[in-house]
Amino acid sequence: MDIIRKAVLSFLLVSSLSCFAVETIDINVADEATLMSVKGIGEKRAAAIVAYRDKNGSFKSIDELIQVQGISESLVEKSRSSLKVSSSK
């Protein structure tokens, strides 16, 4: 019985830790739906990011998001760990 309890506790620990793993989203290839999975980015902000990218080309850094209408510096800072920038589109 002790082995079963340890196995169950181990499984629960691993399962709970996996929920903290966050996939980073590449802002140079993400579609609106994917961008909306980032906390603080809703439909309008996601559409603005895609429109900016379509007009200006690939983002060179995450900080460039501040140039997008509706995206604040504080939102960029809060979202930084969830985002990444690829070298090309």
Secondary structure, 3 states (H helix, E strand, C coil): CHHHHHHHHHHHHHHHHHCCCCCCEECCCCCHHHHCCCCCCCHHHHHHHHHHHHHHCCCCCHHHHHHCCCCCHHHHHHHHHHEECCCCC
